[in-house]
Amino acid sequence: MASSYTVFLLLCLSIFLIASTEVMMVEGRVCQRRSKTWTGFCGNTRGCDSQCKRWEHASHGACHAQFPGFACFCYFNC
């Protein structure tokens, strides 16, 4: 009886370790920086996203408030 209990605990521990390893591999740091190719007011997030992907090889882009207006920010995998 104790042997089957030990096997069950080891199986549960193995599943937990495999699952936690998969989560760590999926997580990645994302770095943000202001676009080097976008100029002027950023009022079109779709355009900012497209430009960041095509011209700066970023994962995506978005317009965000930055004093005194809105700027295009690109996001990269660090």
Sequence and secondary structure as in RCSB ss.txt:
>XXXX:A:sequence
MASSYTVFLLLCLSIFLIASTEVMMVEGRVCQRRSKTWTGFCGNTRGCDSQCKRWEHASHGACHAQFPGFACFCY
FNC
>XXXX:A:secstr
 HHHHHHHHHHHHHHHHHHHHHHHHH   EEEEE SS  S    HHHHHHHHHHHH  SEEEEEEETTEEEEEEE
EE 
